[in-house]
Amino acid sequence: MRVIQILTVLGYAFCFVGFVLSGSERGSFEDFNVTELEIETQKEGLLSFLENDAAAVSPSLLKPLMVPLTLIYGAASKGAVCLDGTLPGYHLHRGRGSGANSWLIQLEGGGWCNTVRSCVYRKTTRRGSSKFMEKLIPFTGILSSKAEENPDFFNWNRVKLRYCDGASFNGDGRDEAAQLNFRGQRIWLAAMEELMSKGMQKANQALLSGCSAGGLASILHCDEFRDLFPRTTKVKCLSDAGLFLDVVDVSGGRTLRNMYGGVVHLQGVQKNLPNTCTNHLDPTSCFFPQNLIANVKTPLFILNAAYDAWQLQESLAPRSADPRGYWNNCKLNHARCSSSQIYFLQGFRNQMLNAVRDFSRSRQNGLFINSCFAHCQSERQDTWFADNSPLIANKGIAESVGDWYFDRVGVKAIDCAYPCDNTCHHLVFT
């Protein structure tokens, strides 16, 4: 049965926001005008909905496990702080039984900030300050503690590392004038040190995962994560909705590349990018997963929607590339896309499949690319593991990831092109 997730919470204008702010680079929060504030607020809402908030209010999850926030009190002495200088944090639910020495680390997503002005705004949100982070969050999908919702990882130590740097846990710099701390790499290191002291150093199994910007981070940090453990520890990585592509938008420009360029240069990301990439490509290109995944040594699983909802909204057809709104109806509801728009989106899917071709040749890697208009499918219970979850060849996401992680069977699942898959949980914004 086909499932469509409807978004009504933030209204019709919600879908037409552009990611990159215009105007001067410098400025304080007070310098924002009303329109800019509305854009940033709407952008925050889009990210929240796509990445997990919709799952948190799902009627099928009447009583999800709520896990408290823990701040990393030793982080400040290491300079490992959020954009506004507050302490970073995480949520940990302890494992039990056979999973007592197994660890799953989920890196939170939440976009990026590529200008001083957009990073200043983030300081007023949970994505730039722990002052605004929820004190309790639901653990659903791959973080669930129930075997019937998360059959392979339910009894592991499960951690969600909060995202408050704006550069996929990868920046290292500071803007004194704007009082901005770009310390994503230091947050990553401080968090890993903290978790190792909490028992992760004894892990016999570990999985680094992440959604969206966290999915990119799980690729960037995958081999670093592997190096934390002895060779006897089974270590793998999962990137959910992290396969952001360096592609041309509907106007012929490169919206996402331009934005990534701002992130890399503003936040000092270059020094932390893999030299296997930077030794032959520019730093901005090395922030794109398509230029990284073939050189990741640790086993990696890529879970992605072929018609990624965030990339459609903010990379392929953002307002800046479509000022007349030709794509508005298509972005609201895939069923309203014209034949020429579907043709364009099929081209995007083809580029995604090309991007993973070499990666997929390695026996140790895994793939699940379904032909859905979706984003972040591992933390949503309805897409991770439920009676009507998305399938490829009659196998769902949780089973596929489990089969790959535990070496039960190889998984290289690539869906047929839209509209052939009637198991999708499409996101519709009306």
C-alpha atoms as one frame of an Amber mdcrd trajectory, in Angstrom:
protein
   0.000   0.000   0.000   1.312   3.415  -0.978   1.961   5.820   1.915   2.159
   9.610   1.615   3.399  11.763   4.472   1.555  15.092   4.459   3.106  18.271
   5.838   0.733  21.003   6.967   2.357  22.280  10.142   4.328  25.176   8.719
   2.119  26.219   5.846   2.284  26.615   2.098   5.190  29.071   1.966   7.321
  26.518   3.757   8.331  24.816   0.546   9.664  27.782  -1.337  12.525  28.798
   0.888  16.037  29.164  -0.526  18.988  27.880   1.388  21.539  30.643   0.802
  20.926  34.020   2.389  21.548  37.113   0.312  23.140  40.323   1.476  26.244
  41.263   3.387  28.427  38.646   4.994  28.876  40.554   8.234  26.256  41.347
  10.762  24.649  40.456  14.034  21.320  38.753  14.595  19.699  42.172  14.963
  20.690  43.003  11.369  18.285  40.440   9.910  15.150  41.830   8.357  11.786
  40.137   8.697  12.027  38.313   5.367  15.412  36.828   6.181  14.178  35.675
   9.569  11.144  34.070   7.967  13.352  32.259   5.459  15.651  30.929   8.171
  12.697  29.896  10.338  11.046  28.085   7.427  14.340  26.449   6.519  14.713
  25.209  10.081  11.202  23.775   9.921  11.900  21.956   6.660  15.026  20.364
   8.100  13.252  19.345  11.287  10.400  17.733   9.417  12.532  15.901   6.876
  15.013  14.563   9.388  12.891  13.167  12.191  10.241  15.388  13.722   7.469
  13.836  11.650   8.375  10.426  13.009   8.241  11.770  16.530   4.580  12.720
  16.152   3.534   9.647  14.205   0.281   8.191  15.571   1.879   4.734  15.450
   4.406   5.812  18.079   2.244   6.428  21.106   5.002   6.021  23.677   8.475
   6.247  22.130  11.485   5.965  24.397  12.507   9.462  25.525  16.242   9.870
  26.166  17.787  12.794  28.085  20.469  15.173  26.853  23.975  14.875  28.326
  26.366  17.804  27.929  30.080  17.138  27.442  31.494  19.143  30.329  35.130
  18.556  29.411  34.635  19.897  25.890  35.152  23.617  26.537  38.774  23.138
  27.628  39.413  21.534  24.227  37.688  24.348  22.336  34.978  21.864  21.346
  31.935  24.129  21.504  28.810  24.934  19.514  28.613  27.988  17.246  27.647
  30.195  20.205  30.265  28.751  22.574  27.921  26.480  24.548  28.777  22.876
  25.330  27.969  20.129  22.803  25.825  17.192  23.851  24.482  13.736  23.115
  21.717  11.334  24.121  22.726   7.831  25.266  20.541   4.822  25.970  22.530
   1.942  27.406  22.670  -1.466  25.800  21.714  -4.675  27.525  22.129  -8.410
  27.231  23.902  -9.501  24.060  24.172  -5.838  22.987  25.898  -4.557  26.134
  29.240  -4.186  24.300  27.841  -3.042  20.955  27.639   0.667  20.075  25.635
   2.606  17.497  26.474   6.305  17.065  23.929   8.381  15.134  25.176  11.788
  13.946  22.361  14.330  13.854  21.713  16.253  10.647  20.478  19.770  10.085
  21.911  21.427   6.983  24.865  23.791   7.034  25.620  27.490   7.425  27.758
  29.027   4.719  27.821  32.734   5.595  28.459  34.666   8.760  24.854  35.862
   8.736  23.360  32.376   8.435  25.696  31.050  11.133  24.766  33.945  13.429
  21.122  32.970  12.977  21.892  29.326  13.829  23.206  30.467  17.214  19.573
  31.178  18.129  18.491  27.595  17.349  19.234  24.062  18.535  21.503  23.699
  15.495  23.940  26.258  16.848  23.493  26.227  20.612  22.847  23.612  23.260
  20.762  26.224  25.086  17.990  25.461  22.608  18.385  21.695  22.325  15.517
  19.533  23.535  16.251  18.027  26.922  14.508  14.810  25.900  14.204  13.328
  22.403  12.434  10.198  21.117  14.559   7.242  20.020  12.783   5.709  17.036
  13.730   3.636  14.014  17.368   2.577  14.187  17.525   4.078  17.705  14.473
   2.223  19.047  14.871  -0.016  22.091  12.135  -2.415  20.958  12.965  -5.595
  19.075   9.716  -5.330  17.109  10.796  -1.892  15.826  14.551  -2.386  15.479
  15.345  -6.096  15.328  19.129  -5.962  14.957  20.190  -2.981  17.080  17.476
  -2.621  19.745  19.656  -3.737  22.662  22.866  -1.938  21.631  24.239   1.167
  23.310  22.617   3.777  21.094  23.809   7.382  20.939  22.561  10.447  19.121
  25.279  13.096  18.871  23.720  16.543  18.548  24.724  18.800  15.663  25.552
  22.411  16.521  28.468  23.444  14.290  26.960  23.809  10.803  29.704  21.988
   8.874  28.963  18.273   9.338  31.250  17.986  12.393  34.189  19.000  10.217
  35.109  22.676  10.640  37.877  24.186  12.719  38.086  27.969  12.954  36.659
  31.025  14.641  35.237  34.392  13.614  36.084  36.755  16.459  34.090  39.697
  15.118  30.860  37.681  14.877  31.662  35.554  17.945  31.249  32.350  15.968
  32.975  29.097  16.860  33.479  26.709  13.962  34.511  23.676  15.979  32.801
  20.674  14.423  35.957  18.554  14.210  36.759  19.263  17.860  33.189  18.379
  18.870  33.564  15.066  17.056  36.839  14.309  18.828  35.552  15.373  22.271
  32.404  13.289  21.837  34.343  10.200  20.808  36.690  10.632  23.786  33.705
  10.976  26.104  31.951   7.901  24.721  35.104   5.819  24.850  35.320   6.676
  28.549  31.682   5.629  28.969  32.443   2.100  27.796  32.752   2.314  24.013
  36.442   1.343  24.241  35.221  -2.156  25.137  32.993  -2.430  22.068  33.115
  -5.651  20.100  30.776  -4.182  17.471  30.255  -0.572  16.387  28.240   1.252
  13.739  28.626   4.939  12.883  25.448   6.271  11.312  23.966   9.630  10.444
  21.130  11.346   8.619  21.404  14.159   6.039  24.271  16.477   7.080  24.973
  13.752   9.644  25.002  11.227   6.811  27.704  13.267   5.105  29.535  13.396
   8.454  29.387   9.609   8.796  31.234   9.353   5.470  33.784  12.027   6.376
  34.518  10.450   9.769  34.089   6.775   8.889  37.757   5.818   8.764  38.512
   7.957  11.840  35.832   5.998  13.684  37.377   2.709  12.566  40.758   3.835
  13.915  39.339   4.278  17.430  39.059   0.523  17.863  41.323  -2.522  17.688
  41.146  -4.585  14.513  39.208  -7.252  16.397  36.225  -4.892  16.726  33.682
  -5.104  13.938  33.237  -1.515  12.662  31.070  -0.281   9.816  29.365   2.975
   8.771  25.933   3.928   7.455  25.080   7.117   5.568  21.356   7.901   5.400
  20.337  10.668   2.966  23.930  11.873   2.911  24.670  11.381  -0.783  24.526
  15.061  -1.767  25.413  15.440  -5.436  27.396  18.152  -7.205  24.836  18.720
  -9.945  23.394  21.494 -12.083  20.147  23.076 -10.844  17.124  23.910 -12.979
  18.623  27.275 -14.023  21.926  25.770 -15.114  23.748  26.942 -11.996  25.262
  24.992  -9.118  23.375  26.049  -6.016  24.673  23.350  -3.712  28.270  23.696
  -4.896  28.156  27.429  -4.231  26.775  26.820  -0.755  29.306  24.093   0.033
  32.077  26.411  -1.086  30.950  28.907   1.533  30.845  26.240   4.255  34.313
  24.915   3.433  36.020  28.301   3.312  34.149  30.007   6.156  34.516  27.185
   8.646  38.053  25.998   7.926  36.913  22.604   6.701  39.754  22.103   4.226
  42.317  20.992   6.808  40.065  18.126   7.931  39.139  16.718   4.523  40.678
  13.399   3.412  43.981  13.905   1.611  43.041  11.033  -0.686  40.668  13.579
  -2.217  42.401  16.936  -1.685  45.583  15.660  -3.320  43.809  15.854  -6.678
  40.592  17.862  -6.230  39.708  21.275  -4.777  38.396  21.424  -1.190  34.796
  22.136  -2.173  34.704  19.059  -4.414  36.039  17.043  -1.470  33.012  17.975
   0.632  30.816  16.095  -1.847  30.367  12.392  -1.005  30.588  11.311  -4.641
  34.302  12.216  -4.502  34.888  10.475  -1.165  33.046   7.177  -0.997  35.308
   5.140  -3.286  38.273   5.862  -0.986  36.606   5.038   2.340  38.433   1.948
   3.614  35.850   0.963   6.227  32.720  -0.922   5.072  30.054   1.664   4.242
  26.332   1.385   3.520  24.596   4.113   1.513  20.864   4.523   2.111  19.310
   7.208  -0.083  16.137   8.121  -1.906  16.797   8.463  -5.627  14.577  11.577
  -5.679  15.875  13.018  -2.419  13.268  15.477  -1.110  15.789  17.892   0.387
  17.928  17.994  -2.738  14.852  18.654  -4.867  13.805  21.512  -2.603  17.167
  23.138  -1.956  19.690  22.008  -4.572  17.841  21.209  -7.796  14.979  23.716
  -7.713  15.512  26.293  -4.965  13.736  29.622  -5.207  16.961  31.316  -6.333
  17.099  29.026  -9.389  13.351  29.153 -10.071  12.228  32.739  -9.294   9.013
  32.388 -11.322   7.938  29.314  -9.385   7.692  26.936 -12.320   8.740  24.083
 -10.003   6.562  25.031  -7.060   3.780  22.503  -7.635   6.262  19.733  -8.407
   8.155  20.431  -5.174   4.911  20.366  -3.204   3.751  17.071  -4.660   5.613
  14.762  -7.028   2.275  13.819  -8.607   2.049  17.384  -9.933   5.365  17.262
 -11.769   5.156  17.715 -15.524   6.654  15.164 -17.894   9.631  17.456 -18.532
  10.197  17.835 -14.796  10.072  14.081 -14.256  12.575  13.739 -17.104  14.900
  16.165 -15.294  14.511  14.208 -12.053  15.235  10.934 -13.822  18.484  12.543
 -14.921  19.264  13.308 -11.271  18.627   9.663 -10.365  20.952   8.564 -13.169
  23.690  10.826 -11.801  23.211   9.287  -8.356  23.560   5.773  -9.768  26.679
   6.833 -11.665  28.118   8.280  -8.449  27.890   4.921  -6.660  28.983   2.694
  -9.544  32.604   2.216  -8.458  31.649   2.191  -4.782  29.186  -0.639  -5.354
  31.841  -2.904  -6.864  33.380  -3.484  -3.449  31.948  -6.550  -1.728  32.218
  -4.913   1.701  29.926  -1.991   0.830  26.122  -1.905   0.803  23.428   0.030
  -1.038  19.720   0.710  -0.692  18.585   3.362  -3.183  14.822   3.458  -3.463
  12.870   5.495  -5.996  11.024   7.620  -3.463  10.564  11.327  -2.783  11.924
  11.019   0.746  14.791  12.078   3.018  16.206  10.362   6.114  14.626   6.921
   6.382  16.591   5.265   9.216  15.211   7.200  12.211  11.599   7.245  11.037
   9.837   4.180  12.340   7.458   4.000   9.382  10.328   3.776   6.899  12.881
   1.864   9.003  10.800  -1.108  10.134   7.017  -1.343  10.052   4.338  -3.430
   8.396   4.226  -1.140   5.350   7.833   0.074   5.190   9.460   0.732   1.798
  10.800  -2.369   0.051  13.173  -3.261  -2.739  12.737  -6.838  -3.965  10.521
  -7.525  -0.938  13.198  -6.512   1.568  12.963  -3.440   3.798  15.592  -1.005
   5.000  16.177  -2.420   8.505  16.545  -5.965   7.200  18.881  -4.791   4.433
  21.139  -2.860   6.812  21.155  -5.758   9.278  21.971  -8.319   6.588  24.881
  -6.159   5.431  26.236  -5.323   8.887  26.178  -8.911  10.151  27.411 -10.325
   6.821  24.314 -12.464   6.440  24.100 -11.579   2.758  25.448  -8.895   0.448
  23.082  -5.965  -0.195  23.228  -3.902  -3.388  19.580  -2.868  -3.734  18.748
  -0.327  -6.443  15.115   0.354  -7.211  13.501   0.627 -10.610  12.791   4.208
 -11.714   9.774   6.216 -10.515   6.857   5.541 -10.567   7.290   1.772 -10.340
   7.642   1.463  -6.530   4.300   1.454  -4.699   5.872   0.910  -1.258   7.382
   4.404  -0.999   6.547   6.800   1.822   6.589   9.909  -0.341   6.780  13.334
   1.304   4.022  15.627   0.064   4.036  19.240   1.255   0.364  20.268   1.048
